[in-house]
Amino acid sequence: MRRPGRGIPHEYCDRIFSGFVQVEDHATGQVPGLGMGLYMARKTVEAYGGEMTVESQLGEGSTFSFALPVVK
């Protein structure tokens, strides 16, 4: 489900999965958190053999997806 939002600038889409990265228009320190949530989410998904991706459009919002392998 896509929710309306600010979206993520294209140049940040790979970096947001690194630790301690936050997206701000200007470095104000006003964005709460440490920038570790997406890093930990992706590492957890990868630990189970999956992958996590993002699709984003500025002014429209972002969609985060993950896929995990099926164990039979």
N, C-alpha and C positions, 0 to 999 in steps of 0.2 A: 504494500500500500504506500503510495507516495503522498506525503503531506506537504502542503505549501511551506516554503521556507526560503532562506537566503541562497542556498546552494553553496557549492565549494568551488573556488577557482580551479580551473583545469591543472595548473601547475602544482597544486597541493594534493591532488587525488592520489598520488603514490606516497607522498610524504606523511599523510595523516595516519598511516598504519605503522609509522615509526614511533618510538617512545618520546614523550615530552614534546609533542607537536600540537599546537593549537592554531586554528585559523582565525585571524583577526584582520580587519581592514587596516588598522594601525596598532602597533604594539602598545596597548594601554594597560594590560594586566587585569582588565575587567572581566575577561572570560573565566568563569570558575572552573576548577579542576586542574589536574596535572598533565592532561594530554596523554593519558595512559590507557584509556578505555578501549579504543579501537585497536591499539597495539596488543593488549591482552586478549581481546576477542579473536583477532586473526591468529595469534599464536596458539590459542586453544583449538580453533578449528583446524589449523595445520597439524597439530599434534595428533588429531584423529584422522589424518590423511585427506582432509578437505581443503577447500579454498574459499576465500572471502573476497568480494569485489564491491566496488561502488560505481554508481552512475549518478552524475550530478549535472544540473543546469543552473547557472546563476539566475537568481530571482524566481526559480521554480521549485527548488528543493533537491533532495538526494534520496537515493534508494540504495540500501546496503543489502547484499545477498550473500548467502553461503551455501555450499553444497558439501555433503558428507557422503563417503562411500557406503554402500549397502553391504552389510555382512550377512552371508547366507549360512 
